[in-house]
Amino acid sequence: MKYILMMAAPKAGFDTYRAWSKQDMQAHLAVLNGINKELTETGEFVATEGLDWPDQARLVRAGKDGAPITDGVFPESKEFLAGYWIVDVESPERAYEIAARISGAAGPGGTPLNMPIEVRRIMTGKPGELCLEGSDPQSRAEGGPQKRRRP
């Protein structure tokens, strides 16, 4: 089962990241890169990406004529997505375990950040097609599809 693990941070948190020392940032990234390496070795790693600063984000919607309307980030936004991991694991509990390790990555002075990580199962289907498989309550209760795609 694939899961997305989303790391969100409060708006003020992004400002504090900019104040971290180079050493603290390197230590933080070393922990996360170590987790990525372990997940790759176990075959559970699918993807990860860190996102640009929130002040670079834009909200886009279609106008009445279909043309894009672009706005900056709304000031009332309290949290922003900082990055995500996609993992392919045997159980939700394993996804939670990985999320907890990411949450506890070292911050300034080596103190664990204990950031909230949102864990959501990814709906599965044929590549390039949206699918509702696993989105119904019965399928969730049964653990959904158990197909594995690891080599």
C-alpha positions in Angstrom: 0.0 0.0 0.0 1.3 3.4 -0.9 1.1 6.3 1.6 2.0 9.9 1.4 3.6 11.4 4.5 3.2 15.1 4.5 5.3 17.4 6.7 3.5 20.7 7.4 5.0 23.6 9.4 3.4 26.7 10.8 4.1 29.9 8.9 6.3 31.1 11.8 8.2 27.8 11.6 9.4 28.6 8.1 10.9 31.9 9.3 12.8 30.0 12.1 14.3 27.6 9.5 15.9 30.5 7.8 17.6 31.3 11.1 19.0 27.8 11.7 22.8 27.5 11.6 24.3 25.7 8.7 25.4 22.9 11.1 21.9 22.5 12.5 20.4 22.3 9.0 23.0 19.8 7.9 22.3 17.6 10.9 18.6 17.8 10.2 19.0 16.8 6.6 21.4 14.0 7.5 18.7 12.4 9.6 16.2 12.7 6.8 18.6 11.4 4.2 19.5 8.5 6.5 15.8 7.6 6.7 15.5 7.9 2.9 18.6 5.5 2.5 17.1 2.9 4.8 13.7 3.1 3.0 15.5 2.6 -0.3 17.4 -0.4 1.0 14.1 -2.0 2.3 12.3 -1.3 -1.0 9.8 1.0 0.7 11.0 4.3 -0.8 9.0 5.7 -3.7 9.7 9.5 -3.7 10.4 12.5 -1.6 10.5 16.2 -2.3 11.0 19.3 -0.2 9.0 22.4 -1.3 10.1 26.0 -1.8 9.3 28.7 0.9 5.6 29.5 1.3 6.1 33.1 0.1 6.9 31.5 -3.3 3.6 29.6 -3.5 0.7 30.7 -5.7 -2.9 29.6 -5.6 -4.3 29.1 -9.1 -7.9 28.7 -10.2 -9.7 28.9 -13.5 -11.5 32.1 -14.3 -14.9 32.2 -16.0 -13.2 32.1 -19.4 -10.9 29.2 -18.3 -7.8 31.4 -18.1 -5.7 30.9 -14.9 -6.2 33.4 -12.1 -3.1 33.5 -9.8 -3.1 34.7 -6.3 -0.4 34.8 -3.7 -0.6 32.7 -0.5 -3.5 33.8 1.6 -2.3 35.5 4.8 -4.7 33.6 6.9 -3.0 30.3 6.1 -1.6 28.9 9.3 0.3 25.9 8.1 2.1 25.1 4.8 3.3 21.9 3.3 7.1 21.8 3.7 7.6 18.5 1.9 6.5 14.9 1.5 7.5 11.3 1.2 5.7 8.6 -0.7 6.3 5.1 0.7 5.1 1.6 -0.4 4.7 -0.4 2.8 2.9 -3.5 4.0 0.7 -1.9 6.6 -0.6 1.5 7.9 1.3 0.9 11.1 4.6 0.8 9.1 3.7 4.1 7.5 3.0 5.5 11.0 6.4 4.2 12.2 8.2 6.0 9.3 6.2 9.2 9.9 7.2 9.2 13.6 10.9 8.9 12.7 10.6 11.8 10.3 8.7 13.8 12.9 11.6 13.3 15.4 14.3 14.5 13.1 16.8 16.7 14.9 16.3 20.5 15.0 18.6 23.2 16.4 21.0 21.8 19.0 19.9 18.2 18.1 16.5 18.6 19.8 13.9 16.5 18.1 11.4 18.7 16.2 8.4 16.3 16.7 6.6 18.0 13.8 3.2 16.6 12.9 3.3 14.4 9.8 0.0 13.7 8.1 -0.3 10.2 6.8 -2.8 9.4 4.0 -3.2 6.3 1.9 -2.8 6.8 -1.8 -5.7 5.5 -4.0 -4.3 3.0 -6.4 -5.1 2.2 -10.0 -3.6 1.9 -13.4 -0.7 4.3 -14.1 -2.1 7.7 -15.2 -5.7 6.9 -14.2 -7.6 8.1 -11.1 -9.2 5.3 -9.2 -11.5 5.0 -6.2 -10.2 1.6 -5.2 -9.7 1.4 -1.5 -11.7 4.6 -0.9 -14.8 2.9 0.3 -15.3 2.2 4.0 -15.5 -1.6 3.5 -12.2 -1.7 1.6 -10.5 0.5 4.3 -11.8 -1.9 7.0 -10.3 -4.8 5.1 -7.0 -3.0 4.6 -7.6 -2.3 0.9 -5.7 -3.9 -1.9 -2.6 -5.8 -0.9 -0.8 -5.8 -4.2 2.9 -5.1 -4.0 5.0 -3.6 -6.8 8.4 -4.0 -5.4 11.0 -5.9 -7.5 
